[in-house]
């Protein structure tokens, strides 16, 4: 009974974090994007807003395509927040392994991002793989900036690319 309750609470916490991230996502990214955008800031914000709207409507792949457009248009310093939203689309589709890899990508891009770290840890805890999360996060802390960039490139290249406009892993460094 205690284990079921812990799993349920982990799941509930993950859901709350995901809802919180989605609601605050556009505001958290907006300030970063304005400073880091190569594309028109209004275009990027429009893609993020459209992605969030599609996400709320349950159109996960379409939402992800909008997030990918934004990802391709901003500098790497803004990627973690957008990757969190992309991970959420995979999670809600039930594609948990791709959601995990997307959060790993976000963490490789920004190892200090607490929300990505919490989402990643909670998701793996929910799956009974908490030790895997702790191991990955520990290894991440030991990596040099060059190793982190190589890791981010590996994750970016390994994830499904739904549209031709998705950024290549070496874009926008």
Backbone bond lengths (Angstrom), bond angles and torsions (degrees), N, CA, C in turn:
res aa  C-N    CA-C-N  psi(-1)  N-CA   C-N-CA  omega(-1)  CA-C   N-CA-C  phi
1 X - - - 1.449 - - 1.533 110.39 -
2 X 1.317 117.08 -42.62 1.464 120.45 -179.72 1.511 112.49 -63.23
3 X 1.336 116.11 -38.27 1.463 120.33 179.98 1.527 110.86 -67.77
4 X 1.336 116.22 -41.08 1.477 120.15 177.76 1.521 110.65 -62.79
5 X 1.317 115.26 -41.87 1.459 119.64 179.33 1.523 110.73 -63.95
6 X 1.352 117.10 -42.95 1.469 120.66 177.84 1.519 110.75 -61.29
7 X 1.330 117.36 -43.72 1.472 120.45 179.17 1.518 110.91 -63.31
8 X 1.331 115.96 -42.48 1.457 119.63 178.79 1.520 110.44 -62.87
9 X 1.339 116.98 -43.67 1.464 120.07 179.60 1.527 110.98 -65.21
10 X 1.332 117.19 -39.20 1.469 119.85 176.47 1.514 110.25 -61.81
11 X 1.332 115.68 -43.64 1.459 120.09 178.29 1.523 110.48 -62.35
12 X 1.331 116.41 -44.15 1.456 121.05 -179.93 1.525 111.14 -62.69
13 X 1.325 117.08 -43.20 1.474 121.02 178.42 1.520 109.67 -62.52
14 X 1.334 116.80 -42.44 1.467 120.32 178.94 1.521 110.40 -61.27
15 X 1.322 116.79 -43.52 1.465 120.43 179.01 1.524 111.01 -62.10
16 X 1.334 116.92 -43.42 1.467 120.71 179.46 1.521 110.04 -62.83
17 X 1.334 116.48 -43.40 1.466 119.83 178.23 1.525 110.75 -62.97
18 X 1.320 116.57 -42.24 1.463 119.29 -179.58 1.517 111.07 -64.72
19 X 1.324 117.74 -42.20 1.460 120.59 178.24 1.520 110.16 -65.54
20 X 1.332 116.30 -42.00 1.467 120.71 179.12 1.523 110.41 -62.87
21 X 1.327 116.22 -43.83 1.464 120.33 179.31 1.518 109.93 -61.61
22 X 1.327 117.15 -44.85 1.470 119.45 -178.25 1.518 110.94 -63.73
23 X 1.319 117.25 -43.04 1.462 119.93 -178.82 1.509 112.87 -66.96
24 X 1.307 116.18 -37.73 1.459 120.28 -177.27 1.521 112.60 -93.58
25 X 1.328 116.26 -7.45 1.459 120.35 -172.96 1.525 112.87 -54.92
26 X 1.300 117.33 -50.23 1.464 119.72 -174.96 1.524 110.89 -63.02
27 X 1.318 117.15 -35.69 1.470 119.65 -179.34 1.515 111.30 -75.29
28 X 1.330 117.27 -38.51 1.459 120.28 179.52 1.519 111.17 -65.73
29 X 1.309 116.12 -39.37 1.462 120.25 -177.35 1.529 110.98 -79.31
30 X 1.312 117.25 -30.37 1.465 120.92 -172.73 1.526 112.44 -54.84
31 X 1.322 118.06 -47.86 1.466 120.14 -178.32 1.524 110.93 -65.75
32 X 1.332 117.02 -42.98 1.461 120.50 179.30 1.522 111.01 -64.91
33 X 1.308 115.10 -43.23 1.459 120.34 -176.57 1.518 111.17 -64.68
34 X 1.299 117.42 -41.87 1.457 120.54 -178.24 1.516 110.86 -56.37
35 X 1.330 117.05 -38.50 1.454 120.91 -178.90 1.529 112.37 -81.64
36 X 1.328 117.56 -25.06 1.457 120.02 -169.11 1.521 114.94 -110.71
37 X 1.290 118.10 3.30 1.458 121.20 -171.80 1.518 113.12 -78.82
38 X 1.322 114.32 132.78 1.462 119.59 172.27 1.525 108.53 -91.53
39 X 1.310 115.84 -31.60 1.464 124.37 178.33 1.533 106.27 -85.04
40 X 1.308 116.95 174.90 1.455 121.61 175.61 1.525 109.67 -61.41
41 X 1.337 118.01 128.69 1.468 119.42 179.72 1.527 112.25 -56.91
42 X 1.321 117.39 -35.06 1.459 118.58 -179.67 1.527 111.32 -67.83
43 X 1.328 117.64 -33.31 1.469 120.22 176.96 1.516 110.39 -64.90
44 X 1.318 116.86 -46.03 1.466 120.69 -178.63 1.526 110.08 -63.74
45 X 1.307 116.97 -45.60 1.461 119.55 179.12 1.526 111.13 -63.40
46 X 1.305 116.53 -37.28 1.468 120.77 177.80 1.535 109.94 -63.39
47 X 1.339 117.24 -42.75 1.462 120.38 178.15 1.523 110.79 -63.28
48 X 1.320 116.66 -42.45 1.469 119.85 -179.93 1.531 110.97 -65.80
49 X 1.306 116.32 -43.53 1.470 120.12 178.62 1.522 110.67 -63.37
50 X 1.324 116.86 -43.93 1.461 120.66 179.20 1.524 109.77 -63.75
51 X 1.333 116.54 -41.95 1.465 120.54 177.16 1.514 111.49 -59.16
52 X 1.325 117.18 -44.14 1.464 121.02 179.56 1.524 111.04 -64.94
53 X 1.328 116.93 -39.78 1.468 120.53 178.44 1.526 110.54 -64.66
54 X 1.324 116.63 -45.90 1.462 120.62 178.38 1.528 111.29 -62.69
55 X 1.322 116.27 -37.75 1.463 121.14 177.53 1.525 110.42 -61.04
56 X 1.317 116.65 -45.57 1.465 121.55 178.53 1.525 111.18 -62.40
57 X 1.323 117.37 -29.86 1.467 122.47 -179.60 1.528 112.26 -85.04
58 X 1.330 116.43 -1.96 1.463 119.79 179.71 1.515 114.30 81.87
59 X 1.314 117.54 13.00 1.465 122.27 179.02 1.533 108.11 -95.67
60 X 1.324 115.36 75.58 1.459 121.18 -168.73 1.525 114.13 -67.36
61 X 1.320 117.83 -43.64 1.462 118.94 -179.63 1.528 110.61 -65.98
62 X 1.329 117.48 -41.61 1.466 120.86 178.60 1.530 110.17 -64.18
63 X 1.320 117.20 -38.75 1.471 120.87 177.27 1.527 109.47 -62.68
64 X 1.323 115.38 -45.27 1.466 119.81 -179.16 1.529 111.14 -61.30
65 X 1.315 117.23 -37.62 1.469 120.32 178.29 1.528 111.06 -62.35
66 X 1.331 117.13 -37.57 1.467 120.24 177.24 1.527 110.57 -68.30
67 X 1.329 115.94 -41.16 1.468 119.29 177.84 1.526 110.86 -63.96
68 X 1.331 116.90 -37.01 1.466 120.39 178.31 1.523 111.44 -64.53
69 X 1.331 116.80 -37.57 1.473 119.52 175.87 1.527 110.17 -60.26
70 X 1.326 115.55 -45.84 1.467 119.92 179.49 1.518 110.47 -64.18
71 X 1.313 116.85 -41.02 1.466 121.63 -179.72 1.530 110.79 -59.86
72 X 1.327 116.11 -39.44 1.463 120.86 -178.95 1.524 112.14 -70.54
73 X 1.330 116.99 -18.56 1.466 120.28 -172.59 1.523 114.30 -102.87
74 X 1.321 117.70 -7.07 1.466 119.57 -177.39 1.519 110.34 -113.98
75 X 1.309 115.22 164.01 1.463 119.24 177.05 1.521 109.41 -72.92
76 X 1.287 115.34 161.63 1.459 122.86 -177.21 1.532 112.77 -57.53
77 X 1.316 117.64 -26.42 1.469 120.35 -178.83 1.524 112.27 -64.51
78 X 1.317 118.29 -18.50 1.469 122.20 179.90 1.526 113.05 -101.02
79 X 1.307 117.54 -1.52 1.458 120.81 -173.53 1.528 114.23 -65.53
80 X 1.328 119.39 -38.23 1.470 120.97 -172.62 1.520 111.86 -56.28
81 X 1.313 117.45 -45.28 1.470 120.78 -178.75 1.526 111.22 -64.16
82 X 1.318 116.46 -40.61 1.465 119.87 179.83 1.525 110.03 -70.18
83 X 1.314 116.95 -39.47 1.463 120.51 178.43 1.528 111.44 -63.83
84 X 1.328 117.92 -31.50 1.468 120.53 175.19 1.527 110.09 -60.52
85 X 1.322 116.11 -43.58 1.465 119.91 178.83 1.518 111.12 -65.30
86 X 1.322 116.33 -40.02 1.466 119.74 178.05 1.528 110.26 -64.12
87 X 1.331 117.36 -41.72 1.462 121.35 177.94 1.523 110.10 -60.08
88 X 1.307 116.08 -38.15 1.465 119.85 179.58 1.527 111.07 -62.95
89 X 1.333 117.48 -38.80 1.463 119.40 179.11 1.535 110.27 -62.85
90 X 1.328 116.31 -42.70 1.467 119.43 178.40 1.526 110.33 -64.68
91 X 1.326 116.43 -42.87 1.461 121.25 179.66 1.530 110.48 -58.55
92 X 1.312 116.44 -47.53 1.461 120.50 -177.80 1.528 112.43 -68.27
93 X 1.323 117.21 -24.17 1.469 121.10 174.53 1.533 111.29 -80.47
94 X 1.330 116.32 -8.88 1.460 120.07 -177.86 1.513 113.22 87.49
95 X 1.315 117.56 8.42 1.459 122.44 179.46 1.534 108.07 -92.97
96 X 1.333 114.91 73.24 1.462 121.08 -170.86 1.523 113.27 -67.50
97 X 1.322 117.58 -35.83 1.470 119.10 -179.14 1.526 111.26 -65.81
98 X 1.327 117.49 -38.77 1.466 120.00 178.13 1.538 109.28 -71.66
99 X 1.323 117.73 -34.80 1.463 120.53 175.25 1.528 109.87 -61.51
100 X 1.319 116.48 -42.21 1.473 121.03 178.54 1.521 110.07 -62.85
101 X 1.328 117.75 -47.64 1.473 120.52 -179.69 1.527 111.32 -63.54
102 X 1.324 117.27 -35.24 1.458 120.27 178.93 1.531 110.01 -66.85
103 X 1.329 117.09 -39.68 1.471 119.71 176.18 1.525 110.87 -68.40
104 X 1.328 117.59 -34.72 1.468 119.86 174.98 1.525 110.11 -63.39
105 X 1.318 116.79 -38.74 1.463 121.49 177.11 1.526 109.20 -62.27
106 X 1.327 116.48 -46.28 1.466 120.44 178.69 1.528 110.62 -58.73
107 X 1.316 116.75 -40.88 1.463 120.54 -179.94 1.528 112.13 -71.81
108 X 1.321 117.65 -32.61 1.467 120.06 176.01 1.523 109.97 -67.45
109 X 1.330 116.73 -34.77 1.463 121.65 178.17 1.527 110.41 -72.24
110 X 1.346 116.37 -41.17 1.468 121.41 -178.09 1.526 109.54 -141.78
111 X 1.338 117.50 85.04 1.462 120.98 -176.97 1.532 113.63 -61.79
112 X 1.307 118.01 -19.75 1.460 121.56 -178.64 1.529 112.75 -87.70
113 X 1.334 117.89 -1.59 1.458 120.38 -177.24 1.531 110.10 -71.86
114 X 1.326 115.65 109.36 1.464 121.05 -175.35 1.518 113.00 -68.03
115 X 1.312 117.92 -36.84 1.467 119.76 -179.04 1.524 110.18 -66.04
116 X 1.333 117.37 -45.52 1.471 119.59 177.73 1.522 110.39 -59.92
117 X 1.320 116.34 -41.70 1.458 121.23 179.58 1.525 111.56 -62.57
118 X 1.330 116.76 -44.56 1.466 120.75 179.47 1.527 111.20 -65.94
119 X 1.325 117.07 -44.64 1.462 120.40 179.13 1.525 110.46 -60.68
120 X 1.321 115.73 -44.77 1.462 121.30 -179.20 1.532 110.61 -62.29
121 X 1.315 116.60 -49.51 1.466 120.86 -179.43 1.522 111.38 -62.61
122 X 1.325 117.41 -44.69 1.464 120.50 -179.43 1.525 112.06 -65.40
123 X 1.316 117.07 -39.53 1.460 120.07 179.17 1.525 110.64 -64.11
124 X 1.320 117.06 -45.62 1.467 119.39 179.39 1.530 111.23 -68.90
125 X 1.329 117.99 -35.96 1.468 120.47 174.41 1.519 110.06 -59.95
126 X 1.315 116.41 -43.46 1.462 122.13 179.38 1.529 110.82 -58.45
127 X 1.326 116.39 -33.92 1.459 121.36 -179.51 1.527 113.00 -89.36
128 X 1.351 116.24 3.91 1.462 120.41 -178.56 1.514 113.39 75.41
129 X 1.335 116.51 23.86 1.470 122.14 -177.00 1.522 111.69 -122.03
130 X 1.332 115.81 37.10 1.460 120.94 -177.42 1.517 113.48 -59.39
131 X 1.331 117.42 -35.85 1.468 119.78 -179.67 1.529 110.83 -65.92
132 X 1.326 116.74 -32.39 1.464 121.37 176.81 1.537 110.24 -63.29
133 X 1.322 116.12 -40.57 1.474 120.68 178.36 1.520 110.27 -63.91
134 X 1.322 116.16 -47.17 1.468 120.13 -179.10 1.527 110.69 -61.23
135 X 1.319 116.45 -40.60 1.468 120.56 179.73 1.530 111.02 -64.77
136 X 1.336 117.53 -46.96 1.461 121.31 179.95 1.528 110.95 -61.21
137 X 1.329 116.89 -46.08 1.469 120.17 -178.53 1.520 111.18 -65.02
138 X 1.329 117.02 -36.23 1.466 120.38 176.65 1.520 111.67 -65.52
139 X 1.321 116.26 -43.92 1.472 120.48 178.00 1.523 111.02 -64.04
140 X 1.311 115.95 -36.90 1.459 121.15 -179.63 1.530 111.08 -61.41
141 X 1.323 115.94 -42.33 1.478 120.57 -179.62 1.523 112.41 -62.86
142 X 1.331 116.91 -27.72 1.463 121.16 -177.13 1.529 113.02 -84.96
143 X 1.309 118.42 -7.55 1.464 121.60 -175.34 1.530 112.07 -80.68
144 X 1.313 114.72 147.93 1.464 121.56 174.95 1.527 108.39 -80.67
145 X 1.335 118.55 164.22 1.467 120.27 176.62 1.532 113.19 -55.24
146 X 1.323 117.16 -39.00 1.465 120.50 178.83 1.522 110.87 -65.20
147 X 1.324 116.89 -42.19 1.462 120.87 178.44 1.526 111.03 -65.28
148 X 1.335 116.70 -37.74 1.458 120.47 177.80 1.523 111.00 -64.32
149 X 1.320 116.26 -41.15 1.466 119.61 178.89 1.527 110.79 -64.21
150 X 1.339 116.64 -42.33 1.459 120.36 177.48 1.529 110.78 -62.08
151 X 1.328 116.65 -40.94 1.455 121.03 178.67 1.526 111.00 -64.59
152 X 1.328 116.52 -44.40 1.470 120.38 177.73 1.525 110.41 -59.57
153 X 1.323 116.72 -40.81 1.467 120.43 178.44 1.528 111.14 -64.16
154 X 1.339 116.98 -38.76 1.464 120.44 178.61 1.527 110.95 -63.78
155 X 1.324 116.72 -45.02 1.467 119.64 179.87 1.523 110.67 -65.98
156 X 1.313 116.71 -42.99 1.461 119.82 179.86 1.505 112.45 -61.63
157 X 1.322 117.20 -36.67 1.453 120.97 179.80 1.513 113.39 -77.52
158 X 1.337 117.62 -21.94 1.466 121.35 -175.38 1.521 113.31 -89.50
159 X 1.321 117.77 -19.43 1.459 119.88 -176.70 1.517 111.02 -79.66
160 X 1.334 116.30 152.49 1.466 119.07 177.41 1.521 110.77 -60.08
161 X 1.308 116.18 140.25 1.463 121.42 177.50 1.515 107.49 -110.11
162 X 1.326 117.32 105.08 1.450 120.96 -175.14 1.518 113.83 -74.83
163 X 1.315 116.46 -22.61 1.456 117.29 -177.64 1.519 109.25 -142.93
164 X 1.297 114.86 157.57 1.461 120.44 -176.64 1.516 111.82 -65.47
165 X 1.318 118.88 -22.47 1.459 122.27 -177.10 1.508 114.65 -82.57
166 X 1.329 118.30 1.79 1.458 120.37 179.99 1.515 109.53 -64.76
167 X 1.339 116.52 144.30 1.456 118.66 -177.74 1.505 111.23 -68.79
168 X 1.301 116.02 144.12 1.450 118.10 171.07 1.521 106.58 -75.99
169 X 1.327 117.95 156.31 1.451 119.44 -175.10 1.511 114.28 -61.15
170 X 1.308 118.45 -19.84 1.453 119.51 -179.36 1.530 112.57 -97.57
171 X 1.313 117.78 -2.19 1.460 121.05 179.56 1.521 111.15 -69.42
172 X 1.305 116.19 151.42 1.469 123.68 169.44 1.507 113.76 55.42
173 X 1.322 118.19 38.39 1.467 121.03 179.23 1.495 111.65 -67.03
